[in-house]
Amino acid sequence: MSQHPFPLNLTLNQTIGRDPLEVSPETPVIQVLQLMSQIHPDRKIASPSSYALVSQDKQLLGIVTERDFVCLAATGKPLAGMSVAEMMSSPAIALRVTDYQDISSVLNLFEQHQISHLPVVDENNQLLGVITAETLRRKLNIVHLSKLRRVRDAMSDRVIYAPPTASILQLAQLMAHHQTSYIAIAQTATDGTVYPIGTIAERDIVQSQALNLDLANLTAQTLIDRPLRFLHPEESLWAACNLMQQHQIRHCPIIENRHLTQGDNLNPTELYQTVAALQQRLAEKTAQCDRLQQALAISETRYQNSELRLQEVLNSVRAAIICRRLYTPQSWQAEYYSAGCEQVYSYAAQEFITDPNLWSTRIHPEDWQAVVLPCLERLCQHRSDSGTLLLEYRFLHRDQTWHWISETVTFDWDATAHCWMLTTIGLDITERKQVETALRHSETRFRAIFADAPTGMVLSTPQGQIVQVNQSLCQMLDCSESDLQGRSLQDIVAPEDWLQECHRTEQLLAQELSSYRLEKRLMKQNGETIWVSLTAGLLQDPIQGTLYKLGMYENITERRTVERLKDRVISVVSHELRTPLSSIQGSLGLLATGQLGTLNPDGQELLNIAVAEAQRLTRLVNDILDLERLKSGQIHLVKNPHRVTQLIARAVESVRSLFSETQIGIEVSAVPEEIWVDGDRMIQALTNLLSNAIKFSPPQTTISIRVQRVESHFAKHDSGTDRLANREICDLAPFCSCSLLNASSPFILFCISDRGRGIPVEKLSSIFEPFEQVDLTDSHQKDGSGLGLAICKSIIHRHGGEIWVASTVGRGSHFFFTLPLAQTDE
């Protein structure tokens, strides 16, 4: 059977009538009646029209239908002299072409407004045509669905009927009152049964008006259609449509047992709505079926793809996946071996399947007896529904080397086959075992070093909780290991030094520092304080991942005491020398003026030597006193904002005469940054560095000063040191170990370079100590005291910076120092 689906996708051009009856608003009503009834001489249409559109200049103004004329007739008003504008429905309910979606939108308007005529206009309200119930009846091919439904499903809910003796005017009044387009003419038997004999429709009344008949005296029996066309409630909608199309009727009574049922005539709009709903349900079911078919096809494709991917995964992973049936500890049957077996066991899957005993015979005998067999025996003795086993054993590879294998075995009892189903995932863990062995050896060595180290060592949490200490630290603090176990580092660190250590630990945790060194005080149990040099860093347990802090303590109490005594002696001596030196220098100066007499040339030469030596000794004493005051904090730094370029200019100007005497040039390249420093002390440090560079540079060479900003990022680890991320000066400063370079804030980096003789490697670390010189003769030949670099170091440290040197013998030296950009306390 062929199907004729309800064409919800009809286009507007397929449903619209392009030749509607149009009249102007001034047209007399009688003339409109004649045009609609085909009795006007100008009307050239094949059939009567059930409507007339009222328009002017193609603009739709309103509409009149047969129902409007019925309502007019019901009022009894005379038609003569009345224009169509007086009775038209305005504004007319119309459909804009832009609102058309499908035929359902038209049917919805029909149902919503209880109309049978729908004018169609464009965006400018220009009339294009009209859609009527007759148009839809001709265009809709409702075959298949209408055969499945009955008339009872689509008939209206009430019957309006009248006797044959009723006048046409009375029928018009009934139609107007009940808003119906159809009246059934029926006779009532003595038993009350109603028998239909005909119908009167709106068109019949309109025709009577057009013929100017007397509606009040014209009875229904003179106009009823004969023979009567009727339907049974159980007939199909398909039969109803055929009957109505064949006889060109729009209403049909429903008769059961030869009398009217409680249903009225079939309404075309309701019929179309019913068919549309059926078609919609069929379309939904069809679409649902299609979606299910598509989903099934997609699922099948996904299943096939999943199988392929699973097989690819099983074949590509570095693991062996095995399925076995275990009957007894010594009896099993292999069902599946993945391709990864060859990587783990060195034997192909087919070899295991061919030789069921290949697996057990290659397991190390000790491990078979101690690990594998006991697990299989316990499994067979204690039956449970399911579970997991973990086995580790040695397996002999094809190349006769032993490999460690880890197997995770999932087991389920198969009650039907009376055996265990084992699913095994095997991994080669030989490398992991080797790493574990190496870690154990490393831990053993670390514990031995930790315990026997000559320096004190503490292993603690980053928060300071002591985990372990060695004997050297216990001896240093005159206590036992149990006295310190579980305590906090804060309990043994001097309170004034604890905050500094906490800050350094925070920098370690933030990875701003890889390690740090500082000098601080520890407290013994008896309250005595000792000075120690601490080197600390973080360690992570490679197995558990726990983070620890390792601290190494060197007792420097004696060294600090000696240094303090030395500084005190030097300070006292310097103070004691200052007064006689002033007298000697004054006396020599007076002799040099010649006021006490003129000396011979030899005497004058000796006097000049004495004056120069007195001046050098005075400078030495002043330097010693400056250094002592800087180290002891007696000199208070007065910090203010200074531009780097201005500080360099003032320092260069102070040694301008030395540049002229030695014919040495100067090059300056500095960023215009502003730093927070004590200007006089910083110029003193720059002057000392420039004086040294001039003293040890050959004539006709150039000294360079370069200053640049360095951000917080830096490159890590080069021979145990940190490199600056900046490449311009970085290449000249490979051995900077200062903590500022590891800080999170930007800073200023100074570099003063010369082309002198250079500094030997063994002197690089001590060159900044007091009285340290590369050559002991320099103090006389170069007029130096050996304190200039020590003073520079103290000044820069007081400003929160660091100083160091990089040098190559015979090629010159590069002195570096840093200063923080941000304002800092001393």
Residue pairs with C-beta under 8 A, 6 or more apart in sequence:
1 144
3 143
3 144
4 141
4 142
4 143
4 144
5 144
5 145
5 279
5 282
5 283
6 140
6 141
6 142
6 145
6 275
6 276
6 278
6 279
7 103
7 139
7 140
7 141
8 102
8 103
8 104
8 276
8 279
8 280
8 283
9 102
9 103
10 102
10 103
10 139
10 140
12 97
12 100
12 120
14 139
15 103
15 106
15 131
15 135
15 136
15 139
16 120
16 128
16 129
16 130
16 131
16 135
17 129
17 130
17 131
17 132
17 135
18 128
18 129
19 45
19 129
20 51
20 53
20 119
20 127
20 129
20 130
21 35
21 36
21 43
21 45
21 49
21 51
21 52
21 53
22 52
22 53
22 54
22 55
22 127
23 31
23 32
23 35
23 52
23 53
23 54
23 55
23 84
24 54
24 55
24 56
25 54
25 56
25 61
25 62
25 83
25 84
25 85
25 88
26 83
26 84
26 85
27 54
27 83
27 84
28 81
28 82
28 83
28 84
29 72
29 79
29 82
29 83
29 84
29 86
29 87
30 79
30 80
30 210
30 212
31 40
32 52
32 64
32 84
33 69
33 79
33 206
33 209
33 210
34 40
34 43
34 210
35 42
35 43
35 49
35 52
36 48
36 49
36 50
36 51
36 52
36 66
36 206
36 210
37 48
37 206
37 207
37 210
37 211
38 45
38 47
38 48
39 210
39 211
47 248
48 203
48 207
50 65
50 66
50 116
50 117
50 132
50 134
50 202
50 203
51 63
51 64
51 65
51 66
51 117
51 130
51 132
52 63
52 64
52 84
53 60
53 62
53 63
53 92
53 119
53 127
53 130
54 60
54 61
54 62
54 63
54 64
54 84
54 85
54 88
54 90
54 92
55 61
55 127
58 126
58 127
59 125
59 126
59 127
60 92
60 94
60 119
60 121
60 125
60 127
61 85
61 88
61 90
61 91
61 92
62 85
62 88
62 89
62 90
62 91
62 92
63 88
63 89
63 90
63 92
63 117
63 119
64 84
64 87
64 88
64 89
65 89
65 115
65 116
65 117
65 202
66 181
66 201
66 202
66 203
66 205
66 206
67 175
67 181
67 202
68 87
68 88
68 89
69 87
69 202
69 205
69 206
69 209
70 172
70 175
70 176
70 181
70 202
70 205
70 206
71 172
71 175
71 176
72 79
72 87
73 168
73 169
73 172
73 205
73 209
73 215
74 169
74 172
74 173
74 175
74 176
74 177
76 169
79 209
92 119
93 109
93 113
93 115
93 118
93 119
94 118
94 119
94 120
94 121
95 105
95 106
95 109
95 118
95 119
95 120
95 121
95 131
96 120
96 121
96 122
96 123
97 120
97 121
97 122
97 123
97 128
98 123
99 105
100 106
103 136
103 140
103 276
104 276
104 280
106 118
106 131
106 136
107 136
107 269
107 272
107 273
107 276
109 115
109 118
110 116
110 118
110 133
110 269
110 272
111 269
111 270
111 273
114 179
116 132
116 133
116 181
116 268
116 269
117 130
117 131
117 132
117 133
118 130
118 131
118 132
119 127
119 129
119 130
120 127
120 128
120 129
120 130
120 131
121 127
121 128
122 128
133 250
133 268
133 269
134 250
136 268
136 272
137 241
137 244
137 245
137 268
140 272
140 275
142 237
142 238
142 241
142 271
142 272
142 275
143 238
145 237
145 275
145 278
145 279
145 282
146 236
146 237
146 238
146 240
146 241
146 275
147 236
147 237
147 238
148 236
148 278
149 236
149 237
149 274
149 275
149 278
150 233
150 234
150 235
150 236
150 237
151 231
151 232
151 233
151 234
151 235
151 236
151 237
151 239
151 240
151 254
151 266
152 233
152 234
152 254
152 263
153 237
153 274
154 237
154 240
154 266
154 267
154 270
154 271
154 274
155 233
155 254
155 261
155 263
155 264
155 265
155 266
156 263
156 264
156 265
156 266
156 267
156 270
157 263
157 264
158 262
158 264
159 184
159 260
159 261
159 262
159 263
159 264
160 174
160 175
160 178
160 180
160 182
160 183
160 184
160 264
161 183
161 184
161 185
161 186
161 194
161 196
161 260
162 170
162 171
162 174
162 183
162 184
162 185
162 186
162 200
162 220
163 185
163 186
163 187
163 188
163 220
164 185
164 187
164 197
164 198
164 219
164 220
164 221
164 224
165 219
165 220
165 221
166 185
166 219
166 220
167 215
167 216
167 217
167 218
167 219
167 220
168 200
168 204
168 205
168 208
168 213
168 215
168 216
168 218
168 219
168 220
168 223
169 215
169 216
169 218
171 183
171 200
171 205
171 220
172 205
172 215
174 180
174 183
175 181
175 182
175 183
175 202
175 205
181 201
181 202
181 250
181 251
182 199
182 200
182 201
182 202
182 250
182 251
182 264
182 265
183 199
183 200
183 201
183 220
184 196
184 198
184 199
184 253
184 260
184 264
184 265
185 196
185 197
185 198
185 199
185 200
185 220
185 221
185 224
186 194
186 195
186 196
186 197
186 260
187 194
187 195
187 197
188 194
188 195
189 195
193 259
194 259
194 260
195 258
195 259
195 260
196 228
196 230
196 253
196 255
196 259
196 260
197 221
197 224
197 228
198 220
198 221
198 224
198 225
198 226
198 228
199 224
199 225
199 228
199 251
199 253
199 265
200 220
200 223
200 224
201 250
201 251
204 223
205 215
208 215
208 218
208 223
209 215
225 249
228 253
229 243
229 247
229 249
229 252
230 252
230 253
230 254
230 255
231 239
231 240
231 243
231 252
231 253
231 254
231 255
231 266
232 254
232 255
232 256
233 254
233 256
233 261
233 263
237 271
237 274
237 275
240 252
240 266
240 271
241 271
243 249
243 252
244 250
244 252
244 266
244 268
250 268
251 265
251 266
251 267
252 265
252 266
253 260
253 264
253 265
254 260
254 261
254 263
254 264
254 265
254 266
255 261
314 321
314 338
314 339
314 340
315 338
315 339
315 340
316 339
316 340
317 338
317 340
318 340
318 343
318 344
318 427
318 428
319 338
319 340
319 344
319 425
319 426
319 427
320 337
320 338
320 340
320 341
320 343
320 344
320 345
320 424
320 425
320 426
320 427
321 336
321 337
321 338
321 340
321 423
321 424
321 425
321 426
322 334
322 336
322 337
322 338
322 341
322 352
322 422
322 423
322 424
322 426
323 334
323 335
323 336
323 421
323 422
323 423
323 424
324 332
324 333
324 334
324 335
324 421
324 422
324 424
325 332
325 333
325 335
325 414
325 417
325 419
325 420
325 421
325 422
326 332
326 376
326 379
326 380
326 411
326 419
326 420
326 421
326 422
327 333
327 418
327 419
327 420
328 380
329 373
329 376
329 377
329 379
329 380
332 356
332 422
333 356
334 352
334 353
334 356
337 349
337 350
337 352
337 353
338 349
339 349
341 347
341 348
341 349
341 352
341 426
342 348
342 349
343 428
344 405
344 426
344 427
344 428
345 352
345 359
345 362
345 395
345 397
345 405
345 426
346 397
346 398
346 399
346 403
347 358
347 362
347 398
351 358
352 358
352 359
360 368
360 372
362 395
362 396
363 372
363 393
363 394
363 395
363 396
364 393
364 394
364 395
364 396
364 402
366 394
367 393
367 394
368 393
371 391
371 392
371 393
372 391
372 393
375 389
375 391
375 409
379 389
379 411
379 420
380 420
383 413
384 413
385 412
385 413
386 410
386 411
386 412
386 413
387 410
387 411
388 408
388 409
388 410
388 411
389 407
389 408
389 409
389 411
390 406
390 407
390 408
390 409
391 405
391 406
391 407
391 409
392 404
392 405
392 406
392 407
392 429
393 404
393 405
393 407
394 402
394 403
394 404
394 405
395 402
395 403
395 404
395 405
396 402
397 403
403 428
403 430
404 428
404 429
404 430
404 432
404 433
405 426
405 427
405 428
405 429
406 426
406 427
406 429
407 424
407 425
407 426
407 427
408 424
408 425
409 422
409 423
409 424
410 422
410 423
410 424
411 420
411 421
411 422
411 423
412 420
412 421
413 420
413 421
414 420
414 421
436 543
439 542
439 543
450 457
450 459
450 468
450 470
451 470
451 471
452 470
453 470
453 472
453 552
454 472
455 472
455 552
455 553
455 554
456 469
456 470
456 472
456 473
456 476
456 477
456 532
456 552
456 553
456 554
456 555
457 469
457 470
457 472
457 473
457 550
457 551
457 552
457 553
458 466
458 468
458 469
458 470
458 473
458 489
458 550
458 551
458 553
459 466
459 467
459 468
459 469
459 539
459 548
459 549
459 550
460 466
460 467
460 489
460 548
460 549
460 551
461 467
461 547
461 548
461 549
462 505
462 508
462 509
462 538
462 547
462 548
462 549
464 488
464 489
464 490
464 502
464 505
464 549
465 486
465 487
465 488
466 484
466 485
466 486
466 487
466 488
466 489
467 548
468 485
469 481
469 484
469 485
471 481
473 484
473 553
474 480
474 481
474 483
474 484
476 522
476 530
476 532
476 553
476 555
477 484
477 492
477 522
477 524
477 525
477 530
478 524
478 525
478 526
479 524
479 525
483 525
484 492
489 501
489 551
490 498
492 522
492 523
493 501
493 520
493 521
493 522
493 523
494 520
494 521
494 522
494 523
494 529
496 521
497 520
497 521
500 518
500 520
501 518
501 520
501 534
504 513
504 516
504 518
504 536
505 536
505 549
507 513
507 516
507 742
507 743
508 514
508 515
508 516
508 536
508 537
508 538
508 549
509 538
510 744
512 742
512 743
512 744
513 739
513 742
514 537
514 716
514 717
514 722
514 742
515 535
515 536
515 537
516 535
516 536
516 537
516 739
517 533
517 534
517 535
517 536
518 533
518 534
519 531
519 532
519 533
519 534
519 556
519 560
520 531
520 532
520 534
521 529
521 530
521 531
521 532
522 529
522 530
522 532
522 553
523 529
524 530
530 555
530 557
531 555
531 556
531 557
531 559
531 560
532 553
532 554
532 555
532 556
532 557
533 553
533 554
533 556
534 551
534 552
534 553
535 551
535 552
536 549
536 550
536 551
536 552
537 549
537 550
538 547
538 548
538 549
538 550
539 547
539 548
539 549
539 550
540 546
540 547
540 548
541 547
541 548
567 628
567 631
567 632
570 624
570 628
571 624
571 625
571 628
574 621
574 624
574 625
574 628
575 625
577 617
577 621
578 621
578 625
581 614
581 617
581 618
581 621
582 618
584 614
585 611
585 614
585 615
585 618
588 607
588 610
588 611
588 614
589 611
590 596
591 599
591 607
592 607
592 608
592 611
599 607
616 783
616 785
619 785
620 785
620 787
623 785
623 787
623 788
623 791
624 787
626 635
626 791
627 770
627 787
627 790
627 791
627 794
628 634
629 635
630 791
630 794
630 795
630 798
631 794
633 826
635 681
637 677
637 678
637 681
637 798
637 799
637 826
638 678
639 676
639 677
639 678
639 799
639 823
640 676
640 677
640 678
640 679
641 674
641 675
641 676
642 674
642 675
642 676
642 677
642 679
642 682
643 672
643 673
643 674
644 670
644 671
644 672
644 673
644 674
644 675
644 707
644 748
645 668
645 670
645 672
647 677
647 679
647 682
647 683
647 686
648 668
648 670
648 686
648 705
648 707
650 683
651 683
651 686
651 687
651 690
652 659
652 666
652 668
652 690
652 705
654 683
654 687
655 687
655 690
655 691
655 694
658 664
658 691
658 694
659 665
659 666
659 694
662 694
662 697
662 699
663 699
663 700
664 694
664 697
664 699
664 700
664 701
664 702
664 703
665 701
665 702
665 703
666 702
666 703
666 704
666 705
667 702
667 703
667 704
667 705
668 704
668 705
668 706
669 704
669 705
669 706
669 707
670 705
670 706
670 707
670 708
671 707
671 708
671 709
671 748
673 707
673 709
673 748
673 821
675 748
675 819
675 820
675 821
676 822
676 823
676 824
677 799
677 819
678 795
678 799
681 795
681 798
681 799
682 795
682 799
684 791
684 795
685 791
685 792
685 795
685 796
685 817
686 752
688 788
688 789
688 791
688 792
689 752
689 788
689 789
689 792
689 815
690 703
690 705
690 752
691 788
692 784
692 788
692 789
692 815
693 703
693 752
693 753
693 754
693 756
693 813
693 815
694 703
694 754
695 782
695 783
695 784
696 754
696 756
696 757
696 782
696 813
697 703
697 754
697 755
697 756
697 812
698 755
698 756
701 754
701 755
702 755
703 752
703 753
703 754
703 755
704 751
704 752
704 753
705 750
705 751
705 752
706 728
706 729
706 750
706 751
706 753
707 748
707 749
707 750
707 751
708 726
708 728
708 729
708 748
708 749
709 746
709 747
709 748
709 749
709 821
710 724
710 725
710 726
710 741
710 746
710 747
710 748
710 749
710 818
711 725
711 726
711 746
712 743
712 744
712 745
712 746
713 725
714 722
714 723
714 724
714 725
714 741
714 742
715 722
715 723
715 724
715 725
715 730
716 722
716 723
718 734
719 734
719 735
721 734
721 735
721 736
721 737
722 736
722 737
722 741
722 742
723 730
723 733
723 734
723 736
724 730
724 733
724 736
724 741
724 749
726 749
729 749
729 751
729 816
732 751
732 753
732 806
732 814
732 816
733 749
733 751
733 804
733 806
733 814
733 816
734 806
735 764
735 804
735 806
736 802
736 804
736 816
737 804
738 801
738 802
738 804
738 818
739 802
740 747
740 800
740 801
740 802
740 818
740 820
741 747
741 802
741 818
743 820
745 820
745 821
745 822
746 821
747 801
747 818
747 819
747 820
747 821
748 818
748 819
748 820
748 821
749 816
749 817
749 818
750 816
750 817
750 818
750 819
751 814
751 815
751 816
752 814
752 815
753 812
753 813
753 814
753 815
754 812
754 813
755 811
755 812
756 812
756 813
757 774
757 809
757 810
758 807
758 808
758 809
758 810
758 811
758 812
758 813
759 767
759 774
759 805
759 807
759 809
759 813
760 774
760 809
763 772
763 774
764 805
764 806
764 807
766 772
767 774
767 789
767 805
768 789
768 790
768 792
768 793
768 803
768 805
769 790
770 786
770 787
770 790
771 785
771 786
771 787
771 790
772 786
772 789
772 790
773 779
773 784
773 786
778 784
778 786
779 785
779 786
792 803
792 817
793 803
796 802
796 803
796 817
796 818
796 819
797 803
798 826
799 819
799 820
799 824
799 826
800 819
800 820
800 824
800 826
801 817
801 818
801 819
801 820
802 817
802 818
803 815
803 816
803 817
803 818
804 815
804 816
804 817
805 813
805 814
805 815
805 816
806 813
806 814
806 816
807 813
807 814
